[in-house]
Amino acid sequence: MRVEYMSEVGQLQNLVLRFLELHELNSKTTWELADVKANQNVKGRGLSKKQRMQKYDIALEALERVRIYVDF
């Protein structure tokens, strides 16, 4: 999904992420970087292991917009 959220420093971030889980008790969501063209640094090469393992914990209040991302 294409996720737009406010970072800790107050800037709007826009990434293509994959949803992992919702923590209802502390109002947080957990995401990881999706292995899609939009996130590739080098054309034709997938994400590195470090990038695939990176997790994003985003508060529900920080989420601005979440949209479906379709890549053919």
MMTF fields as JSON, N, C-alpha, C and O atoms, coordinates in Angstrom:
{
  "mmtfVersion": "1.0.0",
  "mmtfProducer": "UNKNOWN",
  "numBonds": 287,
  "numAtoms": 288,
  "numGroups": 72,
  "numChains": 1,
  "numModels": 1,
  "chainsPerModel": [1],
  "groupsPerChain": [72],
  "chainIdList": ["A"],
  "bondAtomList": [4, 2, 8, 6, 12, 10, 16, 14, 20, 18, 24, 22, 28, 26, 32, 30, 36, 34, 40, 38, 44, 42, 48, 46, 52, 50, 56, 54, 60, 58, 64, 62, 68, 66, 72, 70, 76, 74, 80, 78, 84, 82, 88, 86, 92, 90, 96, 94, 100, 98, 104, 102, 108, 106, 112, 110, 116, 114, 120, 118, 124, 122, 128, 126, 132, 130, 136, 134, 140, 138, 144, 142, 148, 146, 152, 150, 156, 154, 160, 158, 164, 162, 168, 166, 172, 170, 176, 174, 180, 178, 184, 182, 188, 186, 192, 190, 196, 194, 200, 198, 204, 202, 208, 206, 212, 210, 216, 214, 220, 218, 224, 222, 228, 226, 232, 230, 236, 234, 240, 238, 244, 242, 248, 246, 252, 250, 256, 254, 260, 258, 264, 262, 268, 266, 272, 270, 276, 274, 280, 278, 284, 282],
  "bondOrderList": [1, 1, 1, 1, 1, 1, 1, 1, 1, 1, 1, 1, 1, 1, 1, 1, 1, 1, 1, 1, 1, 1, 1, 1, 1, 1, 1, 1, 1, 1, 1, 1, 1, 1, 1, 1, 1, 1, 1, 1, 1, 1, 1, 1, 1, 1, 1, 1, 1, 1, 1, 1, 1, 1, 1, 1, 1, 1, 1, 1, 1, 1, 1, 1, 1, 1, 1, 1, 1, 1, 1],
  "groupList": [{"groupName": "MET", "atomNameList": ["N", "CA", "C", "O"], "elementList": ["N", "C", "C", "O"], "formalChargeList": [0, 0, 0, 0], "bondAtomList": [1, 0, 2, 1, 3, 2], "bondOrderList": [1, 1, 2], "singleLetterCode": "M", "chemCompType": "L-PEPTIDE LINKING"}, {"groupName": "ARG", "atomNameList": ["N", "CA", "C", "O"], "elementList": ["N", "C", "C", "O"], "formalChargeList": [0, 0, 0, 0], "bondAtomList": [1, 0, 2, 1, 3, 2], "bondOrderList": [1, 1, 2], "singleLetterCode": "R", "chemCompType": "L-PEPTIDE LINKING"}, {"groupName": "VAL", "atomNameList": ["N", "CA", "C", "O"], "elementList": ["N", "C", "C", "O"], "formalChargeList": [0, 0, 0, 0], "bondAtomList": [1, 0, 2, 1, 3, 2], "bondOrderList": [1, 1, 2], "singleLetterCode": "V", "chemCompType": "L-PEPTIDE LINKING"}, {"groupName": "GLU", "atomNameList": ["N", "CA", "C", "O"], "elementList": ["N", "C", "C", "O"], "formalChargeList": [0, 0, 0, 0], "bondAtomList": [1, 0, 2, 1, 3, 2], "bondOrderList": [1, 1, 2], "singleLetterCode": "E", "chemCompType": "L-PEPTIDE LINKING"}, {"groupName": "TYR", "atomNameList": ["N", "CA", "C", "O"], "elementList": ["N", "C", "C", "O"], "formalChargeList": [0, 0, 0, 0], "bondAtomList": [1, 0, 2, 1, 3, 2], "bondOrderList": [1, 1, 2], "singleLetterCode": "Y", "chemCompType": "L-PEPTIDE LINKING"}, {"groupName": "SER", "atomNameList": ["N", "CA", "C", "O"], "elementList": ["N", "C", "C", "O"], "formalChargeList": [0, 0, 0, 0], "bondAtomList": [1, 0, 2, 1, 3, 2], "bondOrderList": [1, 1, 2], "singleLetterCode": "S", "chemCompType": "L-PEPTIDE LINKING"}, {"groupName": "GLY", "atomNameList": ["N", "CA", "C", "O"], "elementList": ["N", "C", "C", "O"], "formalChargeList": [0, 0, 0, 0], "bondAtomList": [1, 0, 2, 1, 3, 2], "bondOrderList": [1, 1, 2], "singleLetterCode": "G", "chemCompType": "PEPTIDE LINKING"}, {"groupName": "GLN", "atomNameList": ["N", "CA", "C", "O"], "elementList": ["N", "C", "C", "O"], "formalChargeList": [0, 0, 0, 0], "bondAtomList": [1, 0, 2, 1, 3, 2], "bondOrderList": [1, 1, 2], "singleLetterCode": "Q", "chemCompType": "L-PEPTIDE LINKING"}, {"groupName": "LEU", "atomNameList": ["N", "CA", "C", "O"], "elementList": ["N", "C", "C", "O"], "formalChargeList": [0, 0, 0, 0], "bondAtomList": [1, 0, 2, 1, 3, 2], "bondOrderList": [1, 1, 2], "singleLetterCode": "L", "chemCompType": "L-PEPTIDE LINKING"}, {"groupName": "ASN", "atomNameList": ["N", "CA", "C", "O"], "elementList": ["N", "C", "C", "O"], "formalChargeList": [0, 0, 0, 0], "bondAtomList": [1, 0, 2, 1, 3, 2], "bondOrderList": [1, 1, 2], "singleLetterCode": "N", "chemCompType": "L-PEPTIDE LINKING"}, {"groupName": "PHE", "atomNameList": ["N", "CA", "C", "O"], "elementList": ["N", "C", "C", "O"], "formalChargeList": [0, 0, 0, 0], "bondAtomList": [1, 0, 2, 1, 3, 2], "bondOrderList": [1, 1, 2], "singleLetterCode": "F", "chemCompType": "L-PEPTIDE LINKING"}, {"groupName": "HIS", "atomNameList": ["N", "CA", "C", "O"], "elementList": ["N", "C", "C", "O"], "formalChargeList": [0, 0, 0, 0], "bondAtomList": [1, 0, 2, 1, 3, 2], "bondOrderList": [1, 1, 2], "singleLetterCode": "H", "chemCompType": "L-PEPTIDE LINKING"}, {"groupName": "LYS", "atomNameList": ["N", "CA", "C", "O"], "elementList": ["N", "C", "C", "O"], "formalChargeList": [0, 0, 0, 0], "bondAtomList": [1, 0, 2, 1, 3, 2], "bondOrderList": [1, 1, 2], "singleLetterCode": "K", "chemCompType": "L-PEPTIDE LINKING"}, {"groupName": "THR", "atomNameList": ["N", "CA", "C", "O"], "elementList": ["N", "C", "C", "O"], "formalChargeList": [0, 0, 0, 0], "bondAtomList": [1, 0, 2, 1, 3, 2], "bondOrderList": [1, 1, 2], "singleLetterCode": "T", "chemCompType": "L-PEPTIDE LINKING"}, {"groupName": "TRP", "atomNameList": ["N", "CA", "C", "O"], "elementList": ["N", "C", "C", "O"], "formalChargeList": [0, 0, 0, 0], "bondAtomList": [1, 0, 2, 1, 3, 2], "bondOrderList": [1, 1, 2], "singleLetterCode": "W", "chemCompType": "L-PEPTIDE LINKING"}, {"groupName": "ALA", "atomNameList": ["N", "CA", "C", "O"], "elementList": ["N", "C", "C", "O"], "formalChargeList": [0, 0, 0, 0], "bondAtomList": [1, 0, 2, 1, 3, 2], "bondOrderList": [1, 1, 2], "singleLetterCode": "A", "chemCompType": "L-PEPTIDE LINKING"}, {"groupName": "ASP", "atomNameList": ["N", "CA", "C", "O"], "elementList": ["N", "C", "C", "O"], "formalChargeList": [0, 0, 0, 0], "bondAtomList": [1, 0, 2, 1, 3, 2], "bondOrderList": [1, 1, 2], "singleLetterCode": "D", "chemCompType": "L-PEPTIDE LINKING"}, {"groupName": "ILE", "atomNameList": ["N", "CA", "C", "O"], "elementList": ["N", "C", "C", "O"], "formalChargeList": [0, 0, 0, 0], "bondAtomList": [1, 0, 2, 1, 3, 2], "bondOrderList": [1, 1, 2], "singleLetterCode": "I", "chemCompType": "L-PEPTIDE LINKING"}],
  "groupTypeList": [0, 1, 2, 3, 4, 0, 5, 3, 2, 6, 7, 8, 7, 9, 8, 2, 8, 1, 10, 8, 3, 8, 11, 3, 8, 9, 5, 12, 13, 13, 14, 3, 8, 15, 16, 2, 12, 15, 9, 7, 9, 2, 12, 6, 1, 6, 8, 5, 12, 12, 7, 1, 0, 7, 12, 4, 16, 17, 15, 8, 3, 15, 8, 3, 1, 2, 1, 17, 4, 2, 16, 10],
  "groupIdList": [1, 2, 3, 4, 5, 6, 7, 8, 9, 10, 11, 12, 13, 14, 15, 16, 17, 18, 19, 20, 21, 22, 23, 24, 25, 26, 27, 28, 29, 30, 31, 32, 33, 34, 35, 36, 37, 38, 39, 40, 41, 42, 43, 44, 45, 46, 47, 48, 49, 50, 51, 52, 53, 54, 55, 56, 57, 58, 59, 60, 61, 62, 63, 64, 65, 66, 67, 68, 69, 70, 71, 72],
  "secStructList": [7, 3, 3, 3, 3, 3, 7, 6, 6, 1, 7, 3, 3, 3, 3, 3, 3, 3, 3, 3, 3, 3, 3, 6, 6, 6, 6, 3, 3, 3, 3, 3, 3, 7, 7, 1, 4, 4, 4, 7, 1, 1, 6, 6, 7, 7, 7, 7, 2, 2, 2, 2, 2, 7, 3, 3, 3, 3, 3, 4, 4, 4, 3, 3, 3, 3, 3, 7, 7, 7, 7, 7],
  "xCoordList": [0.843, 0.0, 0.89, 1.974, 0.444, 1.173, 0.704, -0.474, 1.653, 1.349, 1.965, 3.164, 1.161, 1.634, 1.442, 0.343, 2.526, 2.461, 3.397, 4.326, 3.131, 3.979, 5.091, 4.824, 6.332, 7.465, 7.625, 6.903, 8.583, 8.816, 9.243, 8.981, 9.897, 10.376, 9.326, 9.587, 8.154, 7.057, 7.013, 6.311, 7.747, 7.718, 6.807, 6.725, 6.124, 5.247, 6.089, 6.802, 6.016, 6.748, 5.789, 4.611, 6.296, 5.481, 6.264, 7.261, 5.825, 6.494, 5.478, 4.294, 5.957, 5.124, 5.491, 6.602, 4.538, 4.773, 3.801, 2.757, 4.166, 3.301, 2.858, 3.679, 1.555, 0.996, 1.298, 1.136, 1.745, 2.016, 1.015, 0.373, 0.867, -0.096, -0.524, 0.125, -1.644, -2.22, -2.157, -2.613, -1.592, -1.526, -2.615, -2.429, -3.736, -4.881, -4.655, -5.179, -3.894, -3.69, -2.936, -3.29, -1.907, -1.137, -1.338, -0.568, -2.344, -2.718, -1.545, -1.269, -0.865, 0.248, 0.054, -0.646, 0.682, 0.678, 2.123, 3.032, 2.33, 3.658, 3.636, 2.746, 4.63, 4.743, 6.164, 7.08, 6.349, 7.679, 7.715, 6.68, 8.907, 9.087, 8.684, 9.147, 7.836, 7.377, 8.436, 9.099, 8.586, 9.564, 8.914, 8.515, 8.816, 8.192, 9.13, 10.103, 8.836, 9.67, 9.851, 10.933, 8.813, 8.868, 9.904, 10.395, 10.249, 11.212, 12.615, 13.514, 12.831, 14.141, 15.088, 14.721, 16.314, 17.336, 17.997, 18.275, 18.251, 18.879, 17.86, 17.217, 17.711, 16.716, 16.948, 18.055, 15.912, 15.974, 16.501, 16.522, 16.926, 17.462, 16.499, 16.019, 16.219, 15.306, 15.913, 17.028, 15.17, 15.635, 16.717, 16.739, 17.607, 18.633, 17.996, 16.865, 18.73, 18.214, 17.95, 16.961, 18.821, 18.665, 17.377, 16.652, 17.092, 15.872, 14.634, 13.623, 14.693, 13.543, 13.226, 12.063, 14.231, 14.048, 13.637, 13.23, 13.734, 13.422, 11.921, 11.103, 11.573, 10.178, 9.889, 10.759, 8.668, 8.204, 7.037, 6.011, 7.189, 6.094, 5.518, 6.186, 4.278, 3.643, 2.377, 1.539, 2.251, 1.055, -0.137, 0.018, -1.317, -2.523, -2.766, -3.256, -2.43, -2.632, -1.706, -2.028, -0.559, 0.416, 0.051, 0.556, -0.819, -1.201, -2.067, -3.098, -1.631, -2.391, -3.286, -4.471, -2.703, -3.448, -2.838, -1.616, -3.685, -3.245, -4.046, -5.275, -3.327, -3.987, -3.426, -2.282, -4.243, -3.803, -2.773, -2.958, -1.704, -0.671, -0.689, -0.552, -0.856, -0.89, 0.265, 0.417, 1.079, 2.249, 2.184, 2.091, 2.233, 2.163, 3.512, 3.649],
  "yCoordList": [-1.169, 0.0, 1.234, 1.223, 2.27, 3.539, 4.27, 4.596, 4.518, 5.082, 6.471, 6.64, 7.452, 8.798, 9.021, 8.851, 9.404, 9.597, 10.728, 11.085, 11.28, 12.328, 11.675, 10.866, 12.025, 11.476, 12.217, 13.174, 11.764, 12.38, 13.833, 14.627, 14.193, 15.564, 16.46, 17.637, 15.916, 16.706, 16.796, 17.651, 15.934, 15.921, 14.813, 13.748, 15.063, 14.063, 13.069, 13.457, 11.794, 10.717, 9.942, 9.8, 9.438, 8.699, 7.458, 7.571, 6.274, 5.015, 3.96, 4.063, 2.942, 1.785, 0.725, 0.197, 0.42, -0.485, -1.652, -1.601, -2.699, -3.868, -3.916, -3.852, -4.027, -4.032, -5.349, -6.42, -5.266, -6.476, -6.679, -7.727, -5.684, -5.867, -4.535, -3.504, -4.6, -3.459, -3.736, -4.784, -2.801, -2.901, -1.995, -0.782, -2.574, -1.786, -1.114, -0.025, -1.731, -1.168, 0.161, 1.079, 0.274, 1.517, 2.292, 3.209, 1.95, 2.651, 2.801, 3.899, 1.704, 1.715, 0.632, -0.356, 0.838, -0.146, -0.509, 0.295, -1.719, -2.171, -2.463, -3.152, -1.929, -2.06, -2.483, -2.331, -3.02, -3.261, -2.785, -2.684, -2.496, -1.981, -3.044, -4.181, -2.702, -3.653, -3.779, -2.802, -4.972, -5.228, -4.942, -5.862, -3.654, -3.213, -2.248, -1.774, -1.958, -1.056, 0.313, 0.895, 0.821, 2.157, 2.262, 3.359, 1.161, 1.171, 0.739, 0.727, 0.387, -0.089, 1.081, 2.085, 0.938, 1.968, 1.805, 2.794, 0.562, 0.261, -0.457, -1.406, -0.005, -0.578, -2.079, -2.497, -2.883, -4.309, -5.112, -6.341, -4.459, -5.174, -5.03, -3.931, -6.116, -6.109, -5.434, -4.914, -5.45, -4.855, -5.714, -6.933, -5.072, -5.811, -6.461, -6.142, -7.373, -8.057, -7.06, -7.184, -6.081, -5.046, -4.25, -3.955, -3.904, -3.164, -4.022, -3.518, -5.313, -6.199, -6.417, -6.608, -6.392, -6.638, -5.382, -5.482, -4.22, -2.97, -2.856, -3.06, -2.532, -2.389, -0.925, -0.193, -0.519, 0.834, 0.742, 0.14, 1.333, 1.44, 2.843, 3.825, 2.931, 4.223, 4.319, 3.417, 5.415, 5.643, 5.899, 6.458, 5.49, 5.708, 7.194, 7.573, 8.036, 9.483, 10.068, 11.099, 9.429, 9.942, 9.586, 10.212, 8.591, 8.192, 9.273, 9.664, 9.746, 10.754, 10.094, 10.411, 9.165, 8.516, 7.144, 6.999, 6.147, 4.803, 4.389, 4.319, 4.112, 3.744, 2.427, 2.069, 1.72, 0.473, 0.814, 1.761, 0.044, 0.226, -0.997, -2.123, -0.789, -1.873, -1.683, -0.615, -2.718, -2.657, -3.827, -4.98, -3.541, -4.594, -4.865, -5.72],
  "zCoordList": [0.0, 0.0, 0.0, 0.584, -0.638, -0.604, 0.651, 0.798, 1.549, 2.857, 2.971, 2.747, 3.314, 3.607, 5.104, 5.631, 5.78, 7.228, 7.64, 6.916, 8.819, 9.379, 10.188, 11.076, 9.884, 10.63, 11.95, 12.228, 12.763, 14.065, 13.95, 14.853, 12.849, 12.671, 12.005, 11.756, 11.719, 11.168, 9.659, 9.119, 8.957, 7.496, 7.005, 7.618, 5.902, 5.297, 4.511, 3.585, 4.87, 4.208, 3.323, 3.649, 2.196, 1.241, 0.82, 0.107, 1.255, 0.952, 0.544, 0.866, -0.171, -0.475, 0.557, 0.553, 1.444, 2.56, 2.536, 1.886, 3.253, 3.409, 4.868, 5.782, 5.068, 6.418, 7.11, 6.523, 8.38, 9.159, 10.281, 10.35, 11.173, 12.261, 12.868, 12.694, 13.589, 14.287, 15.78, 16.238, 16.544, 17.998, 18.559, 18.653, 18.928, 19.374, 20.72, 20.956, 21.598, 22.931, 22.913, 23.652, 22.081, 22.032, 20.73, 20.444, 19.94, 18.707, 17.738, 17.254, 17.463, 16.515, 15.463, 15.684, 14.33, 13.259, 12.937, 13.144, 12.431, 12.034, 10.543, 10.046, 9.834, 8.391, 8.039, 8.847, 6.818, 6.287, 4.843, 4.185, 4.363, 3.012, 2.0, 2.092, 1.042, 0.025, -1.073, -1.42, -1.608, -2.667, -4.027, -4.74, -4.373, -5.629, -6.342, -5.756, -7.611, -8.408, -7.765, -7.838, -7.145, -6.559, -5.441, -5.173, -4.785, -3.687, -4.096, -3.254, -5.354, -5.8, -6.027, -6.638, -5.526, -5.743, -7.102, -7.78, -7.507, -8.783, -9.645, -9.196, -10.887, -11.786, -11.984, -12.324, -11.771, -11.987, -10.82, -10.884, -9.757, -8.591, -7.426, -7.147, -6.754, -5.62, -4.402, -4.452, -3.321, -2.072, -1.428, -1.599, -0.693, 0.04, 1.264, 1.629, 1.89, 3.072, 4.191, 4.914, 4.337, 5.369, 5.14, 6.091, 3.885, 3.565, 3.795, 4.284, 3.451, 3.645, 5.122, 5.477, 5.979, 7.404, 8.174, 9.332, 7.563, 8.253, 8.523, 7.626, 9.763, 10.181, 10.499, 10.972, 10.232, 10.523, 11.495, 11.182, 12.664, 13.628, 13.512, 13.834, 13.052, 12.792, 13.632, 13.62, 14.356, 15.165, 14.247, 13.161, 14.684, 13.879, 13.635, 12.571, 14.607, 14.45, 13.387, 12.795, 13.134, 12.176, 10.733, 9.802, 10.535, 9.176, 8.542, 9.089, 7.384, 6.64, 5.594, 5.49, 4.812, 3.731, 3.46, 3.425, 3.271, 2.914, 1.691, 1.733, 0.59, -0.666, -1.183, -0.903, -1.936, -2.566, -3.65, -4.415, -3.707, -4.713, -5.619, -5.141, -6.919, -7.888, -8.853, -9.446, -9.012, -9.892, -10.867, -10.446, -12.161, -13.183, -13.76, -14.635]
}
